Amino acid sequence: MAEIFGILNITTDSFSDGGKFLNPDDAIEQGKKLLQEGADWLDISGQSSNINASLVSEEEEWQRVEPVIRYFVPQGVRISLDSFRPSVQQKGIEAGVRCINDITGFTYEGDRSFLKSAIQKHPELKLIIMHSHNRNIAKNKSDLTPEKVIRKIQAFFRDRRSELLAMDIPESSLCYDPGMGFFLSENPMVSFRVLQELEILKLEFPQLMVGVSRKSFLGNVLGNLPIAEREFVTLTCELHLLRFKIPYIRTHNVLKLRQAEKVWNLCQEIE
């Protein structure tokens, strides 16, 4: 069974739910809901990666996520911090976060020497290396094509893996997210090529995390389908991820995925 990361955006400008959970009490209630629906992790973000988002200060990013982290960690809830800033990542780990989900693949400027000691102290800590065509918050324009996207992602993962291993980070701590939607290209077929060739990525990088939830490429291929109407197409893609036994899936709607996963498993042939 896949481990499910329930998305909790504590931001004003996330593409799907910006502004809904900026109040700590609202964020905590949403976190409880995601856990009740079956989330294995809460993936918390205080800085939007929306292509139209602006950077908030590191202090504000931390102030957004800190109350939620400090509420759930003492209860034994596994928290993933979606942040690319080393100072925020370090504060998160010190507060009990046990997964860092970095949309820049740990390329953003700053001192990351704390990661070595953090892994030594917390061997269960996961580091998710996400691919982005510009190593930052996604932009509209990309030179990736369906024909070369897998090779580009593989090269990026190899480069990042090499650097982190050189910092004495064990490979068992590393997970890999190919990035989807605008993190790859405004062309939806680039994202679909990644979904078509997941098995190739899995061969070298089995610890894959994939998030397709409500993404732009799903709406674009269906004639600019509004975000609110992307639940069923999201679930279709997520069933595809289950078929390929992707170990980590990041989603907004945990309940629908858990229900689909149960039915999917019941439909499989008995071996």
C-alpha positions in Angstrom: 0.0 0.0 0.0 1.2 3.5 -0.8 1.9 5.9 2.1 -0.3 8.9 1.5 0.9 12.5 2.2 -2.1 14.7 2.9 -1.5 18.2 1.5 -2.0 21.1 4.0 -1.1 24.5 2.5 -0.9 27.3 5.1 -0.6 30.0 2.5 -2.5 32.8 0.8 -1.8 31.9 -2.8 -1.6 28.1 -3.3 -3.3 27.3 -6.6 -5.9 25.0 -5.1 -6.6 26.0 -1.5 -4.7 29.3 -0.9 -6.1 31.2 2.1 -8.4 28.5 3.4 -6.1 27.4 6.2 -4.0 30.4 7.0 -5.5 30.6 10.5 -3.7 28.0 12.7 -7.0 26.7 14.2 -8.3 26.1 10.7 -5.1 24.4 9.6 -5.2 22.1 12.6 -8.8 21.1 11.9 -7.9 20.4 8.3 -4.9 18.3 9.5 -7.2 16.3 11.8 -9.6 15.7 8.9 -6.8 14.5 6.6 -5.6 12.1 9.3 -9.1 10.8 10.0 -9.5 10.1 6.2 -6.3 8.0 6.3 -3.3 10.2 5.7 0.0 8.6 6.8 1.7 12.0 6.8 0.7 15.6 6.8 2.7 17.6 4.2 2.7 21.1 5.5 3.7 24.2 3.6 4.0 27.9 4.5 5.3 29.0 1.1 3.3 28.4 -2.0 5.0 26.9 -5.1 2.2 28.3 -7.4 3.7 29.8 -10.5 2.0 33.1 -9.6 3.1 33.0 -5.9 5.4 35.6 -4.3 8.1 34.7 -1.8 7.2 35.4 1.8 10.0 36.0 4.3 11.6 33.0 6.0 10.2 34.3 9.3 6.7 34.4 8.0 7.0 31.0 6.4 8.0 29.5 9.8 5.4 31.4 11.7 2.7 29.9 9.4 3.7 26.3 9.9 5.1 26.3 13.5 1.8 26.2 15.4 0.6 23.2 13.4 3.9 21.3 13.7 4.0 21.9 17.4 0.3 20.7 17.8 0.7 17.4 15.9 4.3 16.3 16.6 3.6 15.6 20.4 0.7 13.3 19.2 3.0 11.2 17.2 1.8 12.4 13.8 4.4 12.2 11.1 5.0 15.6 9.6 6.5 16.4 6.2 7.6 20.0 5.8 7.3 21.3 2.2 10.0 24.0 2.3 13.1 24.7 0.2 14.8 27.1 2.6 17.5 25.6 4.7 16.8 27.7 7.8 13.2 26.7 7.8 14.0 23.1 7.2 16.4 23.1 10.1 13.8 24.7 12.4 11.3 22.1 11.3 13.6 19.1 12.0 14.4 20.6 15.5 10.6 20.8 16.1 10.0 17.2 15.2 9.5 17.1 11.4 10.7 13.8 10.0 10.5 14.5 6.3 11.7 17.5 4.2 10.0 17.9 0.9 12.2 20.3 -1.2 10.7 21.5 -4.5 14.2 22.7 -5.6 15.8 19.3 -4.9 18.1 20.9 -2.2 19.6 23.4 -4.6 18.3 26.6 -3.0 21.0 28.8 -1.6 22.0 28.4 2.0 24.0 26.2 4.4 22.8 22.6 4.5 25.5 21.2 6.8 22.9 20.6 9.4 21.4 17.7 7.4 24.3 15.4 8.2 23.9 15.8 12.0 20.1 15.7 11.6 20.2 12.3 9.8 22.7 11.0 12.4 20.3 12.0 15.2 17.1 11.0 13.4 17.9 8.0 11.1 14.2 7.9 10.1 14.4 11.4 8.5 13.4 11.4 4.8 14.6 13.9 2.3 12.4 14.3 -0.8 14.3 15.5 -3.9 11.9 17.1 -6.3 12.7 17.9 -9.8 11.8 21.3 -11.2 12.8 22.4 -14.7 14.2 25.7 -13.2 15.3 24.4 -9.8 12.8 26.7 -8.1 9.2 27.7 -7.9 7.7 26.6 -11.2 7.6 29.0 -14.1 5.4 29.2 -17.2 8.0 28.5 -19.8 10.1 25.3 -20.0 12.3 23.7 -22.7 11.4 20.2 -21.7 9.7 18.0 -24.3 8.1 14.6 -23.9 11.0 13.0 -25.7 13.7 14.3 -23.3 11.9 14.7 -20.0 12.8 11.3 -18.4 16.4 11.7 -19.3 16.4 15.2 -17.7 14.8 14.0 -14.5 17.2 11.1 -14.3 20.2 13.4 -14.7 18.8 15.8 -12.1 18.2 13.0 -9.6 21.7 11.5 -10.1 23.3 14.9 -9.6 21.4 15.6 -6.4 21.9 12.1 -5.1 25.6 12.4 -5.6 25.9 15.7 -3.7 23.8 14.4 -0.8 25.7 11.2 -0.6 28.9 13.2 -0.5 27.5 14.9 2.6 27.2 11.5 4.3 23.4 11.3 3.8 22.6 7.6 3.4 20.8 6.7 0.2 18.0 5.0 2.2 17.0 8.5 3.4 16.4 9.8 -0.1 13.1 9.9 -2.0 12.5 11.3 -5.4 9.6 13.3 -6.9 9.6 13.9 -10.7 7.5 17.1 -10.3 4.4 17.4 -12.4 2.4 20.1 -14.1 4.2 23.5 -14.3 7.3 22.0 -12.5 7.9 20.2 -15.8 6.2 22.2 -18.5 3.2 24.1 -19.6 2.7 21.3 -22.2 0.5 18.7 -20.4 2.0 15.9 -22.6 5.3 16.3 -20.8 3.6 15.3 -17.5 1.8 12.4 -19.2 5.0 11.1 -20.6 6.4 10.9 -17.0 3.3 8.9 -16.0 3.7 6.6 -19.0 7.3 5.9 -18.1 7.1 5.6 -14.3 8.6 2.1 -14.5 11.8 3.6 -16.0 12.2 6.0 -13.2 11.4 3.3 -10.6 14.2 1.1 -11.8 16.8 3.5 -10.6 14.9 5.5 -8.1 12.4 3.1 -6.4 11.6 5.5 -3.6 9.3 7.6 -5.7 6.9 10.3 -4.5 4.4 11.5 -7.1 1.8 14.2 -6.7 -0.8 14.7 -9.4 -3.6 16.2 -7.2 -5.6 18.9 -9.1 -2.5 19.7 -11.2 -2.6 22.0 -14.2 -1.8 19.4 -16.7 -5.0 17.5 -15.9 -7.1 20.7 -16.4 -5.2 21.7 -19.5 -5.7 18.4 -21.4 -9.4 18.7 -20.8 -10.0 22.2 -22.1 -8.9 24.2 -19.0 -11.1 22.2 -16.6 -11.5 24.3 -13.4 -9.6 23.2 -10.3 -12.8 22.4 -8.4 -13.7 19.9 -11.2 -10.5 17.9 -11.2 -11.2 15.4 -8.5 -12.2 12.5 -10.7 -9.3 13.0 -13.2 -7.0 13.3 -10.2 -8.3 10.0 -8.9 -7.8 8.4 -12.3 -4.1 9.4 -12.3 -3.7 8.2 -8.7 -5.1 4.8 -9.6 -2.4 4.7 -12.3 0.1 5.4 -9.5 -1.3 2.5 -7.4 -1.0 0.2 -10.5 2.7 1.0 -10.7 3.1 0.6 -6.9 4.4 4.1 -6.3 5.3 4.0 -2.6 4.4 7.6 -1.8 1.5 9.6 -3.1 0.8 13.3 -2.3 -2.8 14.4 -2.5 -5.5 16.9 -1.4 -8.3 14.4 -1.1 -7.1 11.6 1.1 -10.6 10.0 1.6 -11.3 9.5 -2.1 -7.8 8.0 -2.6 -8.2 5.6 0.3 -11.6 4.4 -0.9 -10.3 3.9 -4.4 -7.2 2.1 -3.1 -9.4 -0.4 -1.2 -11.7 -1.1 -4.1 -8.7 -1.3 -6.5 -7.0 -3.9 -4.2 -10.2 -5.9 -4.0 -10.5 -6.0 -7.8 -7.0 -7.4 -8.3 -6.6 -11.1 -9.3 -5.8 -13.4 -6.4 -2.3 -14.8 -6.8 
